[in-house]
């Protein structure tokens, strides 16, 4: 059996973090971080993740700010932003989202099935990107 891909979930709400972990633990090697600062430290130690799912509203920095800090070292990682804001509020951050190379923005609450489908699609994009960069 092949090694599981790495997925990072970042959220300052313990219940959300646990739900994300339980949703993906069978399919991925899941790394949980309760803040963006801890997540950045984990990335320094663990290296590239296939997918990072980050909450937007966190006390130390926003999800967009955190994800932007990951783009230089991990250009192939697929970034998903979770937000409690409506699409209208998210649209005003479009330039920032592009700079952070955010692939999808998901509005909470989101069903686990919907999120699983988004993550599965993002893994396919990640694998295509890795394939292109290996040749």
N, CA, C and O atoms as a GROMACS GRO file, in nm:
protein
  540
    1UNK      N    1   0.084  -0.119   0.000
    1UNK     CA    2   0.000   0.000   0.000
    1UNK      C    3   0.088   0.125   0.000
    1UNK      O    4   0.190   0.131   0.070
    2UNK      N    5   0.050   0.222  -0.077
    2UNK     CA    6   0.131   0.344  -0.086
    2UNK      C    7   0.113   0.428   0.041
    2UNK      O    8   0.014   0.417   0.112
    3UNK      N    9   0.213   0.512   0.065
    3UNK     CA   10   0.210   0.599   0.181
    3UNK      C   11   0.099   0.702   0.166
    3UNK      O   12   0.074   0.753   0.057
    4UNK      N   13   0.032   0.732   0.277
    4UNK     CA   14  -0.076   0.830   0.275
    4UNK      C   15  -0.020   0.968   0.248
    4UNK      O   16   0.089   1.004   0.294
    5UNK      N   17  -0.096   1.046   0.171
    5UNK     CA   18  -0.061   1.187   0.152
    5UNK      C   19  -0.083   1.262   0.282
    5UNK      O   20  -0.164   1.222   0.365
    6UNK      N   21  -0.010   1.372   0.297
    6UNK     CA   22  -0.020   1.453   0.418
    6UNK      C   23  -0.121   1.566   0.398
    6UNK      O   24  -0.122   1.634   0.295
    7UNK      N   25  -0.206   1.585   0.498
    7UNK     CA   26  -0.306   1.690   0.497
    7UNK      C   27  -0.296   1.764   0.630
    7UNK      O   28  -0.288   1.701   0.736
    8UNK      N   29  -0.296   1.895   0.625
    8UNK     CA   30  -0.290   1.976   0.747
    8UNK      C   31  -0.423   2.049   0.765
    8UNK      O   32  -0.478   2.105   0.670
    9UNK      N   33  -0.474   2.047   0.889
    9UNK     CA   34  -0.593   2.123   0.924
    9UNK      C   35  -0.554   2.224   1.031
    9UNK      O   36  -0.489   2.191   1.130
   10UNK      N   37  -0.595   2.349   1.009
   10UNK     CA   38  -0.558   2.458   1.099
   10UNK      C   39  -0.686   2.531   1.140
   10UNK      O   40  -0.756   2.588   1.057
   11UNK      N   41  -0.713   2.528   1.272
   11UNK     CA   42  -0.832   2.596   1.323
   11UNK      C   43  -0.813   2.616   1.473
   11UNK      O   44  -0.766   2.526   1.542
   12UNK      N   45  -0.849   2.734   1.522
   12UNK     CA   46  -0.833   2.761   1.665
   12UNK      C   47  -0.949   2.705   1.748
   12UNK      O   48  -0.945   2.711   1.871
   13UNK      N   49  -1.051   2.652   1.682
   13UNK     CA   50  -1.165   2.591   1.754
   13UNK      C   51  -1.140   2.441   1.766
   13UNK      O   52  -1.141   2.371   1.665
   14UNK      N   53  -1.118   2.389   1.888
   14UNK     CA   54  -1.088   2.246   1.906
   14UNK      C   55  -1.191   2.152   1.845
   14UNK      O   56  -1.155   2.049   1.788
   15UNK      N   57  -1.319   2.186   1.855
   15UNK     CA   58  -1.423   2.098   1.799
   15UNK      C   59  -1.412   2.090   1.647
   15UNK      O   60  -1.427   1.982   1.590
   16UNK      N   61  -1.386   2.202   1.581
   16UNK     CA   62  -1.370   2.202   1.436
   16UNK      C   63  -1.246   2.122   1.396
   16UNK      O   64  -1.249   2.045   1.300
   17UNK      N   65  -1.139   2.140   1.471
   17UNK     CA   66  -1.014   2.069   1.443
   17UNK      C   67  -1.036   1.918   1.454
   17UNK      O   68  -0.990   1.842   1.369
   18UNK      N   69  -1.105   1.875   1.559
   18UNK     CA   70  -1.132   1.733   1.577
   18UNK      C   71  -1.222   1.678   1.468
   18UNK      O   72  -1.201   1.567   1.419
   19UNK      N   73  -1.323   1.755   1.428
   19UNK     CA   74  -1.412   1.711   1.320
   19UNK      C   75  -1.335   1.695   1.190
   19UNK      O   76  -1.352   1.596   1.118
   20UNK      N   77  -1.250   1.791   1.159
   20UNK     CA   78  -1.169   1.781   1.036
   20UNK      C   79  -1.076   1.661   1.042
   20UNK      O   80  -1.060   1.589   0.944
   21UNK      N   81  -1.015   1.639   1.157
   21UNK     CA   82  -0.926   1.524   1.174
   21UNK      C   83  -1.003   1.393   1.151
   21UNK      O   84  -0.959   1.307   1.075
   22UNK      N   85  -1.118   1.380   1.216
   22UNK     CA   86  -1.196   1.256   1.202
   22UNK      C   87  -1.245   1.237   1.059
   22UNK      O   88  -1.256   1.124   1.011
   23UNK      N   89  -1.275   1.346   0.991
   23UNK     CA   90  -1.324   1.338   0.853
   23UNK      C   91  -1.218   1.281   0.758
   23UNK      O   92  -1.251   1.210   0.664
   24UNK      N   93  -1.091   1.313   0.784
   24UNK     CA   94  -0.987   1.279   0.686
   24UNK      C   95  -0.883   1.177   0.733
   24UNK      O   96  -0.796   1.141   0.655
   25UNK      N   97  -0.889   1.131   0.857
   25UNK     CA   98  -0.781   1.047   0.912
   25UNK      C   99  -0.764   0.913   0.841
   25UNK      O  100  -0.653   0.859   0.840
   26UNK      N  101  -0.869   0.859   0.783
   26UNK     CA  102  -0.856   0.729   0.714
   26UNK      C  103  -0.786   0.742   0.580
   26UNK      O  104  -0.718   0.650   0.535
   27UNK      N  105  -0.803   0.855   0.517
   27UNK     CA  106  -0.749   0.876   0.382
   27UNK      C  107  -0.612   0.942   0.382
   27UNK      O  108  -0.534   0.922   0.289
   28UNK      N  109  -0.581   1.021   0.486
   28UNK     CA  110  -0.458   1.100   0.488
   28UNK      C  111  -0.384   1.084   0.619
   28UNK      O  112  -0.440   1.040   0.720
   29UNK      N  113  -0.258   1.120   0.617
   29UNK     CA  114  -0.184   1.142   0.741
   29UNK      C  115  -0.214   1.287   0.778
   29UNK      O  116  -0.165   1.379   0.714
   30UNK      N  117  -0.295   1.305   0.884
   30UNK     CA  118  -0.348   1.438   0.917
   30UNK      C  119  -0.264   1.503   1.028
   30UNK      O  120  -0.234   1.442   1.130
   31UNK      N  121  -0.228   1.627   1.003
   31UNK     CA  122  -0.157   1.709   1.101
   31UNK      C  123  -0.252   1.818   1.148
   31UNK      O  124  -0.307   1.892   1.066
   32UNK      N  125  -0.272   1.827   1.279
   32UNK     CA  126  -0.364   1.927   1.336
   32UNK      C  127  -0.283   2.039   1.400
   32UNK      O  128  -0.186   2.014   1.471
   33UNK      N  129  -0.325   2.163   1.372
   33UNK     CA  130  -0.261   2.279   1.435
   33UNK      C  131  -0.370   2.373   1.483
   33UNK      O  132  -0.462   2.407   1.408
   34UNK      N  133  -0.358   2.415   1.610
   34UNK     CA  134  -0.461   2.503   1.666
   34UNK      C  135  -0.430   2.650   1.646
   34UNK      O  136  -0.503   2.737   1.697
   35UNK      N  137  -0.324   2.680   1.572
   35UNK     CA  138  -0.296   2.819   1.534
   35UNK      C  139  -0.207   2.820   1.410
   35UNK      O  140  -0.142   2.721   1.377
   36UNK      N  141  -0.207   2.933   1.343
   36UNK     CA  142  -0.122   2.947   1.224
   36UNK      C  143   0.025   2.938   1.261
   36UNK      O  144   0.105   2.880   1.186
   37UNK      N  145   0.062   2.993   1.375
   37UNK     CA  146   0.202   2.990   1.419
   37UNK      C  147   0.248   2.846   1.440
   37UNK      O  148   0.356   2.808   1.396
   38UNK      N  149   0.165   2.765   1.506
   38UNK     CA  150   0.199   2.623   1.526
   38UNK      C  151   0.205   2.552   1.392
   38UNK      O  152   0.292   2.467   1.370
   39UNK      N  153   0.113   2.584   1.302
   39UNK     CA  154   0.112   2.522   1.170
   39UNK      C  155   0.242   2.550   1.095
   39UNK      O  156   0.299   2.460   1.032
   40UNK      N  157   0.289   2.673   1.101
   40UNK     CA  158   0.414   2.708   1.032
   40UNK      C  159   0.532   2.630   1.092
   40UNK      O  160   0.620   2.586   1.019
   41UNK      N  161   0.532   2.613   1.224
   41UNK     CA  162   0.638   2.534   1.288
   41UNK      C  163   0.630   2.388   1.243
   41UNK      O  164   0.734   2.325   1.219
   42UNK      N  165   0.510   2.335   1.233
   42UNK     CA  166   0.492   2.196   1.186
   42UNK      C  167   0.541   2.180   1.043
   42UNK      O  168   0.605   2.081   1.010
   43UNK      N  169   0.511   2.277   0.959
   43UNK     CA  170   0.556   2.270   0.820
   43UNK      C  171   0.708   2.270   0.812
   43UNK      O  172   0.765   2.201   0.728
   44UNK      N  173   0.774   2.347   0.899
   44UNK     CA  174   0.920   2.347   0.903
   44UNK      C  175   0.973   2.208   0.936
   44UNK      O  176   1.076   2.166   0.883
   45UNK      N  177   0.903   2.137   1.022
   45UNK     CA  178   0.945   2.004   1.066
   45UNK      C  179   0.902   1.894   0.969
   45UNK      O  180   0.982   1.807   0.932
   46UNK      N  181   0.776   1.898   0.927
   46UNK     CA  182   0.717   1.788   0.850
   46UNK      C  183   0.731   1.803   0.698
   46UNK      O  184   0.720   1.705   0.625
   47UNK      N  185   0.754   1.926   0.652
   47UNK     CA  186   0.767   1.947   0.508
   47UNK      C  187   0.633   1.962   0.439
   47UNK      O  188   0.530   1.988   0.502
   48UNK      N  189   0.636   1.944   0.309
   48UNK     CA  190   0.520   1.971   0.224
   48UNK      C  191   0.399   1.886   0.258
   48UNK      O  192   0.411   1.766   0.284
   49UNK      N  193   0.284   1.950   0.257
   49UNK     CA  194   0.154   1.883   0.269
   49UNK      C  195   0.092   1.882   0.130
   49UNK      O  196   0.114   1.974   0.051
   50UNK      N  197   0.013   1.780   0.101
   50UNK     CA  198  -0.061   1.779  -0.025
   50UNK      C  199  -0.169   1.887  -0.020
   50UNK      O  200  -0.190   1.959  -0.117
   51UNK      N  201  -0.236   1.896   0.095
   51UNK     CA  202  -0.347   1.989   0.111
   51UNK      C  203  -0.338   2.054   0.249
   51UNK      O  204  -0.306   1.987   0.348
   52UNK      N  205  -0.366   2.184   0.255
   52UNK     CA  206  -0.381   2.254   0.382
   52UNK      C  207  -0.521   2.314   0.383
   52UNK      O  208  -0.560   2.386   0.292
   53UNK      N  209  -0.596   2.282   0.489
   53UNK     CA  210  -0.727   2.341   0.512
   53UNK      C  211  -0.713   2.434   0.631
   53UNK      O  212  -0.679   2.390   0.740
   54UNK      N  213  -0.739   2.561   0.611
   54UNK     CA  214  -0.723   2.659   0.718
   54UNK      C  215  -0.849   2.740   0.738
   54UNK      O  216  -0.915   2.781   0.643
   55UNK      N  217  -0.881   2.761   0.865
   55UNK     CA  218  -0.989   2.854   0.899
   55UNK      C  219  -0.941   2.996   0.871
   55UNK      O  220  -0.822   3.024   0.882
   56UNK      N  221  -1.031   3.085   0.835
   56UNK     CA  222  -0.995   3.224   0.809
   56UNK      C  223  -0.976   3.303   0.938
   56UNK      O  224  -0.879   3.379   0.950
   57UNK      N  225  -1.066   3.286   1.034
   57UNK     CA  226  -1.064   3.368   1.155
   57UNK      C  227  -0.988   3.298   1.268
   57UNK      O  228  -1.041   3.209   1.334
   58UNK      N  229  -0.864   3.342   1.287
   58UNK     CA  230  -0.782   3.288   1.396
   58UNK      C  231  -0.716   3.405   1.467
   58UNK      O  232  -0.696   3.510   1.406
   59UNK      N  233  -0.681   3.390   1.595
   59UNK     CA  234  -0.629   3.504   1.670
   59UNK      C  235  -0.490   3.552   1.629
   59UNK      O  236  -0.463   3.672   1.633
   60UNK      N  237  -0.400   3.461   1.590
   60UNK     CA  238  -0.263   3.505   1.562
   60UNK      C  239  -0.245   3.565   1.422
   60UNK      O  240  -0.166   3.657   1.405
   61UNK      N  241  -0.316   3.514   1.324
   61UNK     CA  242  -0.318   3.572   1.189
   61UNK      C  243  -0.436   3.511   1.116
   61UNK      O  244  -0.486   3.406   1.156
   62UNK      N  245  -0.479   3.574   1.009
   62UNK     CA  246  -0.592   3.520   0.932
   62UNK      C  247  -0.546   3.399   0.853
   62UNK      O  248  -0.427   3.377   0.833
   63UNK      N  249  -0.643   3.320   0.809
   63UNK     CA  250  -0.611   3.206   0.725
   63UNK      C  251  -0.542   3.249   0.597
   63UNK      O  252  -0.449   3.182   0.551
   64UNK      N  253  -0.586   3.360   0.539
   64UNK     CA  254  -0.523   3.410   0.416
   64UNK      C  255  -0.377   3.447   0.442
   64UNK      O  256  -0.288   3.413   0.364
   65UNK      N  257  -0.351   3.516   0.553
   65UNK     CA  258  -0.212   3.552   0.586
   65UNK      C  259  -0.127   3.428   0.607
   65UNK      O  260  -0.014   3.422   0.558
   66UNK      N  261  -0.180   3.329   0.678
   66UNK     CA  262  -0.107   3.205   0.701
   66UNK      C  263  -0.078   3.133   0.569
   66UNK      O  264   0.036   3.094   0.543
   67UNK      N  265  -0.181   3.115   0.488
   67UNK     CA  266  -0.163   3.042   0.362
   67UNK      C  267  -0.065   3.113   0.269
   67UNK      O  268   0.011   3.049   0.196
   68UNK      N  269  -0.067   3.245   0.272
   68UNK     CA  270   0.029   3.320   0.190
   68UNK      C  271   0.173   3.290   0.233
   68UNK      O  272   0.263   3.285   0.149
   69UNK      N  273   0.195   3.271   0.363
   69UNK     CA  274   0.329   3.242   0.413
   69UNK      C  275   0.378   3.103   0.368
   69UNK      O  276   0.497   3.074   0.378
   70UNK      N  277   0.287   3.018   0.321
   70UNK     CA  278   0.327   2.883   0.279
   70UNK      C  279   0.358   2.872   0.130
   70UNK      O  280   0.408   2.770   0.085
   71UNK      N  281   0.328   2.976   0.053
   71UNK     CA  282   0.337   2.964  -0.093
   71UNK      C  283   0.480   2.950  -0.146
   71UNK      O  284   0.503   2.873  -0.240
   72UNK      N  285   0.575   3.021  -0.089
   72UNK     CA  286   0.712   3.015  -0.141
   72UNK      C  287   0.776   2.879  -0.118
   72UNK      O  288   0.837   2.823  -0.209
   73UNK      N  289   0.763   2.826   0.003
   73UNK     CA  290   0.827   2.699   0.035
   73UNK      C  291   0.753   2.578  -0.019
   73UNK      O  292   0.813   2.473  -0.043
   74UNK      N  293   0.622   2.592  -0.038
   74UNK     CA  294   0.540   2.478  -0.080
   74UNK      C  295   0.447   2.517  -0.195
   74UNK      O  296   0.325   2.523  -0.177
   75UNK      N  297   0.503   2.544  -0.312
   75UNK     CA  298   0.420   2.593  -0.422
   75UNK      C  299   0.317   2.492  -0.473
   75UNK      O  300   0.215   2.531  -0.530
   76UNK      N  301   0.342   2.362  -0.455
   76UNK     CA  302   0.249   2.261  -0.507
   76UNK      C  303   0.133   2.231  -0.412
   76UNK      O  304   0.034   2.172  -0.454
   77UNK      N  305   0.145   2.269  -0.287
   77UNK     CA  306   0.040   2.242  -0.189
   77UNK      C  307  -0.089   2.309  -0.233
   77UNK      O  308  -0.089   2.423  -0.280
   78UNK      N  309  -0.199   2.237  -0.217
   78UNK     CA  310  -0.330   2.292  -0.249
   78UNK      C  311  -0.388   2.352  -0.120
   78UNK      O  312  -0.393   2.286  -0.016
   79UNK      N  313  -0.431   2.476  -0.129
   79UNK     CA  314  -0.478   2.551  -0.012
   79UNK      C  315  -0.629   2.572  -0.018
   79UNK      O  316  -0.684   2.620  -0.118
   80UNK      N  317  -0.695   2.535   0.092
   80UNK     CA  318  -0.840   2.552   0.104
   80UNK      C  319  -0.867   2.640   0.226
   80UNK      O  320  -0.816   2.614   0.335
   81UNK      N  321  -0.946   2.743   0.206
   81UNK     CA  322  -0.980   2.836   0.315
   81UNK      C  323  -1.122   2.810   0.360
   81UNK      O  324  -1.215   2.805   0.279
   82UNK      N  325  -1.140   2.793   0.491
   82UNK     CA  326  -1.273   2.781   0.550
   82UNK      C  327  -1.310   2.915   0.610
   82UNK      O  328  -1.231   2.976   0.681
   83UNK      N  329  -1.430   2.960   0.581
   83UNK     CA  330  -1.471   3.090   0.633
   83UNK      C  331  -1.617   3.089   0.674
   83UNK      O  332  -1.701   3.028   0.608
   84UNK      N  333  -1.645   3.157   0.782
   84UNK     CA  334  -1.783   3.175   0.825
   84UNK      C  335  -1.851   3.291   0.755
   84UNK      O  336  -1.970   3.317   0.777
   85UNK      N  337  -1.775   3.361   0.670
   85UNK     CA  338  -1.829   3.477   0.600
   85UNK      C  339  -1.905   3.434   0.475
   85UNK      O  340  -1.881   3.327   0.420
   86UNK      N  341  -1.995   3.519   0.431
   86UNK     CA  342  -2.068   3.491   0.308
   86UNK      C  343  -1.977   3.519   0.188
   86UNK      O  344  -1.874   3.583   0.202
   87UNK      N  345  -2.017   3.470   0.075
   87UNK     CA  346  -1.938   3.489  -0.048
   87UNK      C  347  -1.912   3.637  -0.077
   87UNK      O  348  -1.804   3.672  -0.125
   88UNK      N  349  -2.009   3.724  -0.047
   88UNK     CA  350  -1.990   3.867  -0.074
   88UNK      C  351  -1.872   3.922   0.004
   88UNK      O  352  -1.793   4.000  -0.050
   89UNK      N  353  -1.858   3.882   0.130
   89UNK     CA  354  -1.748   3.931   0.211
   89UNK      C  355  -1.615   3.871   0.165
   89UNK      O  356  -1.511   3.936   0.172
   90UNK      N  357  -1.619   3.747   0.119
   90UNK     CA  358  -1.497   3.682   0.073
   90UNK      C  359  -1.448   3.744  -0.057
   90UNK      O  360  -1.327   3.759  -0.077
   91UNK      N  361  -1.540   3.781  -0.144
   91UNK     CA  362  -1.502   3.837  -0.274
   91UNK      C  363  -1.415   3.962  -0.261
   91UNK      O  364  -1.332   3.988  -0.347
   92UNK      N  365  -1.433   4.039  -0.153
   92UNK     CA  366  -1.353   4.160  -0.138
   92UNK      C  367  -1.207   4.126  -0.106
   92UNK      O  368  -1.121   4.213  -0.114
   93UNK      N  369  -1.180   4.003  -0.072
   93UNK     CA  370  -1.043   3.961  -0.042
   93UNK      C  371  -0.981   3.885  -0.160
   93UNK      O  372  -0.880   3.816  -0.142
   94UNK      N  373  -1.038   3.896  -0.278
   94UNK     CA  374  -0.994   3.816  -0.392
   94UNK      C  375  -0.846   3.834  -0.424
   94UNK      O  376  -0.776   3.735  -0.448
   95UNK      N  377  -0.796   3.957  -0.425
   95UNK     CA  378  -0.654   3.979  -0.456
   95UNK      C  379  -0.566   3.910  -0.353
   95UNK      O  380  -0.466   3.847  -0.387
   96UNK      N  381  -0.604   3.923  -0.227
   96UNK     CA  382  -0.527   3.856  -0.122
   96UNK      C  383  -0.533   3.705  -0.137
   96UNK      O  384  -0.434   3.635  -0.114
   97UNK      N  385  -0.649   3.655  -0.175
   97UNK     CA  386  -0.663   3.510  -0.194
   97UNK      C  387  -0.575   3.462  -0.309
   97UNK      O  388  -0.515   3.355  -0.301
   98UNK      N  389  -0.566   3.540  -0.415
   98UNK     CA  390  -0.478   3.503  -0.526
   98UNK      C  391  -0.332   3.502  -0.483
   98UNK      O  392  -0.257   3.412  -0.520
   99UNK      N  393  -0.292   3.602  -0.405
   99UNK     CA  394  -0.154   3.608  -0.358
   99UNK      C  395  -0.122   3.489  -0.268
   99UNK      O  396  -0.008   3.443  -0.264
  100UNK      N  397  -0.222   3.438  -0.197
  100UNK     CA  398  -0.203   3.323  -0.108
  100UNK      C  399  -0.219   3.192  -0.183
  100UNK      O  400  -0.206   3.084  -0.125
  101UNK      N  401  -0.249   3.200  -0.313
  101UNK     CA  402  -0.266   3.080  -0.397
  101UNK      C  403  -0.372   2.986  -0.338
  101UNK      O  404  -0.351   2.865  -0.329
  102UNK      N  405  -0.485   3.044  -0.299
  102UNK     CA  406  -0.594   2.966  -0.241
  102UNK      C  407  -0.676   2.906  -0.355
  102UNK      O  408  -0.726   2.977  -0.442
  103UNK      N  409  -0.688   2.775  -0.351
  103UNK     CA  410  -0.756   2.702  -0.459
  103UNK      C  411  -0.907   2.711  -0.445
  103UNK      O  412  -0.978   2.732  -0.543
  104UNK      N  413  -0.956   2.694  -0.322
  104UNK     CA  414  -1.101   2.702  -0.298
  104UNK      C  415  -1.126   2.771  -0.166
  104UNK      O  416  -1.047   2.762  -0.072
  105UNK      N  417  -1.238   2.841  -0.160
  105UNK     CA  418  -1.285   2.899  -0.036
  105UNK      C  419  -1.419   2.833  -0.006
  105UNK      O  420  -1.511   2.836  -0.088
  106UNK      N  421  -1.430   2.775   0.113
  106UNK     CA  422  -1.549   2.702   0.152
  106UNK      C  423  -1.615   2.776   0.266
  106UNK      O  424  -1.551   2.807   0.367
  107UNK      N  425  -1.744   2.806   0.251
  107UNK     CA  426  -1.818   2.875   0.355
  107UNK      C  427  -1.870   2.775   0.457
  107UNK      O  428  -1.929   2.673   0.422
  108UNK      N  429  -1.845   2.807   0.586
  108UNK     CA  430  -1.897   2.722   0.694
  108UNK      C  431  -2.039   2.765   0.727
  108UNK      O  432  -2.072   2.882   0.712
  109UNK      N  433  -2.123   2.674   0.772
  109UNK     CA  434  -2.095   2.532   0.786
  109UNK      C  435  -2.097   2.460   0.652
  109UNK      O  436  -2.167   2.500   0.559
  110UNK      N  437  -2.019   2.356   0.646
  110UNK     CA  438  -2.006   2.277   0.524
  110UNK      C  439  -2.019   2.130   0.564
  110UNK      O  440  -1.962   2.089   0.664
  111UNK      N  441  -2.092   2.054   0.488
  111UNK     CA  442  -2.109   1.913   0.522
  111UNK      C  443  -1.977   1.838   0.500
  111UNK      O  444  -1.901   1.872   0.410
  112UNK      N  445  -1.950   1.737   0.583
  112UNK     CA  446  -1.828   1.657   0.563
  112UNK      C  447  -1.820   1.597   0.422
  112UNK      O  448  -1.712   1.587   0.364
  113UNK      N  449  -1.935   1.557   0.366
  113UNK     CA  450  -1.935   1.500   0.231
  113UNK      C  451  -1.891   1.602   0.127
  113UNK      O  452  -1.814   1.571   0.036
  114UNK      N  453  -1.940   1.726   0.141
  114UNK     CA  454  -1.902   1.832   0.048
  114UNK      C  455  -1.752   1.862   0.059
  114UNK      O  456  -1.683   1.877  -0.042
  115UNK      N  457  -1.703   1.869   0.183
  115UNK     CA  458  -1.561   1.897   0.204
  115UNK      C  459  -1.474   1.782   0.153
  115UNK      O  460  -1.368   1.806   0.096
  116UNK      N  461  -1.519   1.659   0.173
  116UNK     CA  462  -1.444   1.543   0.123
  116UNK      C  463  -1.432   1.549  -0.030
  116UNK      O  464  -1.326   1.521  -0.085
  117UNK      N  465  -1.540   1.586  -0.096
  117UNK     CA  466  -1.538   1.597  -0.243
  117UNK      C  467  -1.441   1.705  -0.288
  117UNK      O  468  -1.367   1.686  -0.384
  118UNK      N  469  -1.440   1.818  -0.219
  118UNK     CA  470  -1.347   1.927  -0.252
  118UNK      C  471  -1.203   1.883  -0.230
  118UNK      O  472  -1.116   1.911  -0.313
  119UNK      N  473  -1.177   1.814  -0.120
  119UNK     CA  474  -1.041   1.768  -0.090
  119UNK      C  475  -0.998   1.663  -0.192
  119UNK      O  476  -0.883   1.664  -0.236
  120UNK      N  477  -1.088   1.573  -0.230
  120UNK     CA  478  -1.053   1.471  -0.330
  120UNK      C  479  -1.013   1.537  -0.462
  120UNK      O  480  -0.916   1.496  -0.526
  121UNK      N  481  -1.088   1.637  -0.502
  121UNK     CA  482  -1.057   1.711  -0.624
  121UNK      C  483  -0.922   1.783  -0.610
  121UNK      O  484  -0.843   1.788  -0.704
  122UNK      N  485  -0.896   1.838  -0.492
  122UNK     CA  486  -0.770   1.910  -0.471
  122UNK      C  487  -0.651   1.814  -0.475
  122UNK      O  488  -0.543   1.851  -0.521
  123UNK      N  489  -0.670   1.692  -0.426
  123UNK     CA  490  -0.563   1.591  -0.432
  123UNK      C  491  -0.529   1.559  -0.577
  123UNK      O  492  -0.412   1.542  -0.611
  124UNK      N  493  -0.629   1.550  -0.661
  124UNK     CA  494  -0.604   1.523  -0.803
  124UNK      C  495  -0.522   1.637  -0.864
  124UNK      O  496  -0.430   1.612  -0.942
  125UNK      N  497  -0.556   1.762  -0.830
  125UNK     CA  498  -0.480   1.877  -0.880
  125UNK      C  499  -0.336   1.871  -0.827
  125UNK      O  500  -0.242   1.894  -0.902
  126UNK      N  501  -0.320   1.839  -0.700
  126UNK     CA  502  -0.187   1.827  -0.639
  126UNK      C  503  -0.104   1.723  -0.713
  126UNK      O  504   0.012   1.747  -0.747
  127UNK      N  505  -0.163   1.606  -0.738
  127UNK     CA  506  -0.089   1.499  -0.804
  127UNK      C  507  -0.052   1.535  -0.948
  127UNK      O  508   0.056   1.499  -0.994
  128UNK      N  509  -0.138   1.606  -1.017
  128UNK     CA  510  -0.106   1.654  -1.152
  128UNK      C  511   0.010   1.754  -1.145
  128UNK      O  512   0.104   1.747  -1.224
  129UNK      N  513   0.002   1.848  -1.049
  129UNK     CA  514   0.109   1.948  -1.032
  129UNK      C  515   0.242   1.881  -1.001
  129UNK      O  516   0.345   1.919  -1.057
  130UNK      N  517   0.240   1.782  -0.913
  130UNK     CA  518   0.364   1.712  -0.877
  130UNK      C  519   0.419   1.638  -0.997
  130UNK      O  520   0.540   1.634  -1.019
  131UNK      N  521   0.332   1.578  -1.075
  131UNK     CA  522   0.374   1.506  -1.196
  131UNK      C  523   0.442   1.598  -1.296
  131UNK      O  524   0.542   1.562  -1.356
  132UNK      N  525   0.386   1.718  -1.312
  132UNK     CA  526   0.444   1.816  -1.405
  132UNK      C  527   0.581   1.861  -1.356
  132UNK      O  528   0.673   1.880  -1.435
  133UNK      N  529   0.595   1.878  -1.225
  133UNK     CA  530   0.722   1.926  -1.171
  133UNK      C  531   0.828   1.818  -1.163
  133UNK      O  532   0.946   1.848  -1.145
  134UNK      N  533   0.789   1.692  -1.176
  134UNK     CA  534   0.887   1.584  -1.173
  134UNK      C  535   0.946   1.558  -1.311
  134UNK      O  536   1.056   1.504  -1.323
  135UNK      N  537   0.874   1.598  -1.416
  135UNK     CA  538   0.924   1.569  -1.551
  135UNK      C  539   1.011   1.682  -1.605
  135UNK      O  540   1.060   1.674  -1.718
   0.00000   0.00000   0.00000
